[in-house]
Every structure is written in C-alpha cells, then in structure tokens.
Amino acid sequence: MLQFKPITIDDIGKLLPFAQACHTRSCDYTPGNLVMWARFMDYRYAIEEGTLFVQCKSQLDINSRAFLAPIGALPIEESIKVLRQHCCEAGERFHLTAVPEDIYPALQELLPEHTATSLENWSDYIYSAESLATLKGKALNKKRNRYNKFIAENPEHSYNRCTADDIKEIVRFLASNRDCQHNREDNMRCYEQWQCIATVRNLTLYSQHAGILRVKGEIAAFTLGELFGDTLYVHIEKADHNIAGASEAINRMFINDMLKEYPEIIYVNREEDLGDPGLRQVKRAYNPIIMLHRYEIHPDEN
C-alpha cells in the first residue's frame, strides 16, 4: 500500500525531477503549484518505483478525495494498477481529478468502466511566448495600448529580476495589495494571497524566476514563475491597479526577460480562471493558443 504524506516546502527537491520529466503542460505537476496549494487542496504524495502519486481534494467536489494521474518512470497502465491496488487495500474509492486532456485518452482506454466529467473552470490558459513578448496583432490591440500607456505615463519605470535582497520589499507589497484585503471572506482568494507571500519569503528554496516592475522606485507589479522544458508557468502576477497598464507591462517585460535567457521557451501557462468572470476576461484577452482542459474520472454509477 502506498504511504502518502503531506507536501511541504521541504519536498521541493523530491518533486522537481518529476516536473522536469513530465510530458504534460498542466500546471498541477509543478513544485510551485503543489507547494502553494498543498494546504488548500490537501496535497499528499508518495513515490514508488520512480513514480509520483498525489492524493488531494477533488476539483469537482472538494468534500471528496481523489488522485492526480500518476507521472514518472512507470508506464501509465502500470502506475494505474499500483494506484488501484492501493485503493483496494486502503478501502478508498479510485477517483482521479484534474486529469489533463493530453493524458486523458490513455486513461479513457484503460478505464472504460469509469465516467469522465469536464472541469469547466480548471482549464489551463496556454499562450505563445513570442506573442506575449511582442503583443503584436489585432487580437492583442487593447493589451498593447495599455502597455504603451504605461510606458508613456511612467518614464521613470524600471524592471529587474528579483534577488534575495528584494524579498522583504515584495512581501510588504503583497501584504498591502488591495485584492488580499478585499477578499478576506473568499477562502480560496485569501489563501492564494497569503501563499504568495509565503512563496516569496522562501524564494531561494525554489527553482523559480521572478521579476519586479518599479515606478519612481516603488514596486508597481511583481510576477513569479517556473520553467520546465519549453513552457514557462506563471504562478503569481500582482500589480497596483492604480497604475494603468502595470499588469500588461510586468507580463511583457518578464516574458522578454525570460526569452533572452531561455530562448527555448515556446509556451506560457498562465493557469486557470477558476470560474471568476473578471479573471476569465483578462486571460481570454491575451488570446490563448491552447486551452488545456481537465477531467474528473470517477466510477460509473450505472
């Protein structure tokens, strides 16, 4: 039987090789995502035969338990056998959540007696890195105009890659962010805000990249992401909403910065919208080239 234990920041080194070898572009398997959301999603992990198994709350029903699709050395058919055997011995229901559509076909063939439900609010928005770096084309006209407005109105701006010396300043910026104050009654949003702070405080422990945009010496926006293969995963992007175009500026400058150092980047995953209308509008406005859908796979009740 698999022995699951809670994911903590001390487990980053153990999770990292699986993200580096993972063939899906889903953000769920990145160490940054797993650690940031560990307490909210109750992520627990086990490693067996070079394969990562993750147990968590179902994205379809947070009151029920499920598993992410296993990744690692074992072929998917073998890792599913291990997981089903664990469920049988532990008296748990075999139930998969957040299954990305690039893994789903293999599981659909392996589990014909199970039903799949599309997770409408959990699709990853994936963009062309070049498109975000240039903001060219009619589809990005509004984003380009807001970026240009920021440049015109803030000639004394500066962008730099985050270092350990910037951590205290970033924490103060995130702690004073109006989104955090406004959403104290929203458990998920409040959790996300304070986990952003925890991530920054432990920035040196992650294999992450972060950028800071300043206006007249003060932080106007901050972003942070992880790079695996040809995909940059943006986990955090926060901006001062009183400064028009700050979000567009930090996004474009960060992507350009990353492309200079890592020209192999082709895609940028800006994660899901969680059904939030405002967030959905913002993410769609950047013209994603891939919507990586996710599925819940559960026993057929019929």
PEQUIVEN-V709860 format. One record per backbone hydrogen bond with DSSP energy under -1.0 kcal/mol. CO is the residue of the C=O (numbers start at 0). NH is the residue of the N-H. E is the energy in kcal/mol with one decimal. If there is no record, write none. Layout:
CO & NH & E
CO & NH & E
//
This chain:
4 & 44 & -2.8
7 & 10 & -2.0
8 & 11 & -1.3
10 & 14 & -1.9
11 & 15 & -2.2
14 & 18 & -1.5
15 & 19 & -2.2
16 & 20 & -1.4
26 & 29 & -1.6
29 & 33 & -2.4
30 & 34 & -2.7
31 & 35 & -2.3
32 & 36 & -2.2
34 & 37 & -1.0
36 & 40 & -2.8
37 & 42 & -1.8
40 & 56 & -2.2
42 & 6 & -2.1
43 & 54 & -3.0
44 & 4 & -1.9
45 & 52 & -2.9
47 & 50 & -1.1
49 & 72 & -2.6
50 & 47 & -2.2
51 & 70 & -1.6
52 & 45 & -2.3
53 & 67 & -2.5
54 & 43 & -2.5
55 & 65 & -2.7
60 & 63 & -2.3
63 & 57 & -2.6
65 & 55 & -2.5
66 & 96 & -2.7
70 & 51 & -3.5
74 & 78 & -2.5
75 & 79 & -2.1
76 & 80 & -1.2
77 & 81 & -2.1
78 & 82 & -2.1
79 & 83 & -2.7
80 & 84 & -2.3
81 & 85 & -2.1
82 & 86 & -2.3
83 & 87 & -2.1
84 & 88 & -2.5
85 & 89 & -2.7
86 & 91 & -2.2
94 & 66 & -2.1
95 & 296 & -2.5
98 & 294 & -1.7
99 & 102 & -2.1
99 & 103 & -2.0
102 & 106 & -1.3
103 & 107 & -2.7
104 & 108 & -1.6
105 & 109 & -1.6
106 & 110 & -2.3
110 & 113 & -1.8
112 & 299 & -1.5
114 & 297 & -2.6
116 & 295 & -2.7
117 & 119 & -1.1
118 & 121 & -1.7
120 & 273 & -1.6
123 & 291 & -2.3
124 & 269 & -2.7
125 & 288 & -1.9
125 & 289 & -2.0
126 & 267 & -2.1
127 & 131 & -2.0
128 & 132 & -1.9
129 & 133 & -1.6
130 & 134 & -2.9
137 & 140 & -1.8
139 & 143 & -2.7
140 & 144 & -2.3
141 & 145 & -2.1
142 & 146 & -2.2
143 & 147 & -2.6
144 & 148 & -2.0
145 & 149 & -2.1
146 & 150 & -2.3
147 & 151 & -2.5
148 & 152 & -2.5
149 & 153 & -1.5
153 & 156 & -1.1
155 & 215 & -1.7
157 & 213 & -3.1
159 & 211 & -2.7
162 & 165 & -1.8
165 & 169 & -2.3
166 & 170 & -2.6
167 & 171 & -1.9
168 & 172 & -1.9
169 & 173 & -2.8
170 & 174 & -2.6
171 & 175 & -1.5
176 & 180 & -1.3
177 & 181 & -2.9
178 & 182 & -1.7
182 & 185 & -1.5
185 & 189 & -2.9
186 & 190 & -2.5
187 & 191 & -2.4
188 & 192 & -2.3
189 & 193 & -2.1
190 & 194 & -2.2
191 & 195 & -1.7
192 & 196 & -1.4
193 & 197 & -2.0
194 & 198 & -2.6
195 & 199 & -2.2
196 & 200 & -2.4
197 & 201 & -1.2
199 & 202 & -1.9
201 & 204 & -2.2
202 & 205 & -1.3
208 & 224 & -2.8
209 & 161 & -2.8
210 & 222 & -2.1
211 & 159 & -2.0
212 & 219 & -3.6
212 & 220 & -1.6
213 & 157 & -2.1
214 & 217 & -1.9
217 & 214 & -2.8
219 & 239 & -3.1
220 & 212 & -2.6
221 & 237 & -2.9
222 & 210 & -2.2
223 & 234 & -1.6
223 & 235 & -2.0
224 & 208 & -3.0
225 & 232 & -3.6
227 & 230 & -1.9
229 & 265 & -2.8
229 & 266 & -2.5
230 & 227 & -2.4
231 & 268 & -2.9
232 & 225 & -2.2
235 & 223 & -2.4
237 & 221 & -2.9
239 & 242 & -1.9
242 & 245 & -1.9
244 & 248 & -2.4
245 & 249 & -2.6
246 & 250 & -2.0
247 & 251 & -2.3
248 & 252 & -2.8
249 & 253 & -2.1
250 & 254 & -2.1
251 & 255 & -2.3
252 & 256 & -2.3
253 & 257 & -2.6
254 & 258 & -2.5
255 & 259 & -1.8
256 & 260 & -1.2
257 & 261 & -3.2
261 & 264 & -1.9
265 & 128 & -2.6
266 & 231 & -2.5
267 & 126 & -2.8
268 & 233 & -2.6
270 & 124 & -1.6
272 & 275 & -2.3
275 & 279 & -2.8
276 & 280 & -2.1
277 & 281 & -2.0
278 & 282 & -2.6
279 & 283 & -2.5
280 & 284 & -1.7
283 & 286 & -2.0
289 & 125 & -2.6
290 & 292 & -1.2
291 & 123 & -2.3
292 & 100 & -2.2
293 & 118 & -2.6
294 & 98 & -2.7
295 & 116 & -2.5
296 & 95 & -2.7
297 & 114 & -3.1
//
